[in-house]
């Protein structure tokens, strides 16, 4: 499909910020719109340990699966690092905190724990076409026995 709408990096950033706000608000934007409406019909989303979801229906299934494990999440907007490519690709790196069914987490507590993430987006025509999420999905820090450096006494 040929793009008909001109978007600047700031426009792309505004779409991505709307996505994070919706995620922090249980999947609904501040205007009351489903997070899925922010995605193109054939968009792809990757989440570790889930895989790649293609299309709004599968993305909705992925978000339902993830949401069933989250009690709450807050992204720390003031500390986002933005990387603009001069194309449709935008990288956003940041931190989060919240509560998971396995307990609460906060980036930096501990340093090796959950809460640090980096997402790679492609945004065209005011829709997210691709979002690949890179993070440690072990919010409860319960997978430490497989990593000997995490179980060393201090």
C-alpha positions as CSV (number, residue, x, y, z in Angstrom):
1,X,0.0,0.0,0.0
2,X,1.3,3.4,-0.9
3,X,1.4,5.9,2.0
4,X,-0.8,8.9,1.5
5,X,-0.2,10.7,4.8
6,X,3.0,12.5,5.7
7,X,4.2,11.8,9.2
8,X,7.0,13.4,11.1
9,X,9.0,11.8,13.8
10,X,6.9,13.7,16.4
11,X,3.8,12.3,14.8
12,X,5.1,8.8,15.1
13,X,6.1,9.5,18.7
14,X,2.6,10.7,19.5
15,X,1.1,7.4,18.2
16,X,3.6,5.4,20.3
17,X,2.9,7.5,23.4
18,X,-0.8,6.8,22.9
19,X,0.0,3.1,22.8
20,X,1.9,3.2,26.1
21,X,-0.9,5.3,27.7
22,X,-3.5,2.7,26.6
23,X,-1.3,-0.2,27.8
24,X,-1.1,1.5,31.2
25,X,-4.8,2.0,31.2
26,X,-5.9,-1.6,30.7
27,X,-5.9,-1.5,26.9
28,X,-7.9,1.7,26.5
29,X,-6.6,5.1,25.3
30,X,-7.5,8.2,27.4
31,X,-10.1,8.9,24.7
32,X,-11.8,5.5,25.3
33,X,-10.5,3.8,22.2
34,X,-9.2,0.2,22.2
35,X,-5.5,-0.2,22.0
36,X,-6.1,-2.4,18.9
37,X,-7.3,0.6,16.9
38,X,-3.8,2.0,17.1
39,X,-2.5,-0.9,15.0
40,X,-2.8,-1.5,11.2
41,X,-5.0,-4.4,10.3
42,X,-2.0,-6.6,9.3
43,X,0.4,-5.3,12.1
44,X,2.8,-7.6,13.8
45,X,3.7,-7.6,17.5
46,X,6.5,-9.7,19.1
47,X,6.7,-10.4,22.8
48,X,9.3,-12.8,24.4
49,X,8.0,-16.2,25.3
50,X,4.8,-15.5,23.3
51,X,6.1,-15.1,19.8
52,X,4.8,-13.0,16.9
53,X,1.1,-12.0,16.7
54,X,-0.1,-11.0,13.2
55,X,-3.2,-8.9,12.8
56,X,-5.5,-7.3,15.3
57,X,-7.2,-10.5,16.3
58,X,-4.0,-12.2,17.2
59,X,-2.6,-9.1,18.8
60,X,-5.7,-8.9,21.0
61,X,-5.1,-12.5,22.0
62,X,-1.5,-11.7,22.9
63,X,-2.5,-8.7,25.0
64,X,-5.2,-10.7,26.7
65,X,-2.7,-13.4,27.7
66,X,-0.2,-10.7,28.9
67,X,-3.0,-8.7,30.7
68,X,-4.1,-11.8,32.6
69,X,-0.7,-11.9,34.3
70,X,-0.5,-8.1,35.0
71,X,-2.3,-6.4,37.8
72,X,-1.0,-3.0,36.8
73,X,1.8,-1.4,34.8
74,X,3.2,2.1,34.6
75,X,5.7,3.2,32.0
76,X,8.1,5.9,33.2
77,X,7.5,8.4,30.3
78,X,9.9,11.0,31.7
79,X,12.8,8.6,31.2
80,X,12.1,7.4,27.7
81,X,15.0,7.4,25.2
82,X,13.9,7.9,21.6
83,X,15.8,7.0,18.5
84,X,14.5,8.2,15.2
85,X,15.8,6.6,12.0
86,X,14.6,9.1,9.5
87,X,12.2,6.4,8.2
88,X,9.1,4.8,9.7
89,X,11.2,3.0,12.3
90,X,11.3,4.4,15.9
91,X,13.1,2.8,18.8
92,X,11.9,3.6,22.4
93,X,13.9,2.5,25.4
94,X,12.6,2.9,28.9
95,X,11.6,1.5,32.3
96,X,8.4,0.4,33.9
97,X,7.0,-0.6,37.3
98,X,3.9,-2.3,38.4
99,X,2.3,-5.4,39.9
100,X,2.4,-8.9,38.3
101,X,0.5,-11.9,39.6
102,X,3.9,-13.0,41.0
103,X,4.4,-9.7,42.9
104,X,5.5,-6.2,42.2
105,X,8.5,-5.1,40.2
106,X,10.3,-1.9,39.5
107,X,13.2,-1.3,37.1
108,X,16.4,-1.2,39.0
109,X,15.1,-3.2,42.0
110,X,17.1,-5.4,41.6
111,X,19.3,-4.1,38.7
112,X,19.0,-7.4,36.9
113,X,15.2,-7.7,37.3
114,X,12.3,-6.8,35.1
115,X,11.4,-3.3,34.2
116,X,14.0,-2.4,31.6
117,X,12.7,-2.7,28.0
118,X,13.3,-1.6,24.4
119,X,10.6,-1.5,21.7
120,X,11.1,-1.2,18.0
121,X,8.2,0.3,16.2
122,X,7.2,0.9,12.6
123,X,4.5,3.6,12.3
124,X,2.9,4.6,9.0
125,X,-0.3,6.4,8.2
126,X,-1.0,7.0,11.9
127,X,-1.0,3.3,12.7
128,X,1.5,1.0,14.3
129,X,2.5,-1.6,11.7
130,X,5.1,-3.4,13.7
131,X,6.1,-3.4,17.4
132,X,8.8,-5.8,18.6
133,X,9.1,-5.7,22.4
134,X,12.4,-6.7,24.0
135,X,12.4,-7.3,27.7
136,X,12.8,-10.0,30.4
137,X,9.2,-11.3,30.9
138,X,10.2,-12.8,34.3
139,X,8.4,-10.1,36.3
140,X,8.5,-12.2,39.5
141,X,12.3,-12.8,39.2
142,X,11.5,-16.5,39.8
143,X,13.8,-17.8,37.0
144,X,17.1,-17.0,38.8
145,X,18.2,-20.6,39.5
146,X,19.2,-21.1,35.8
147,X,21.6,-18.1,36.0
148,X,24.4,-18.9,38.5
149,X,25.5,-15.3,38.8
150,X,22.1,-14.4,40.3
151,X,22.4,-17.0,43.0
152,X,25.9,-16.1,44.2
153,X,26.1,-14.8,47.8
154,X,27.1,-11.1,48.1
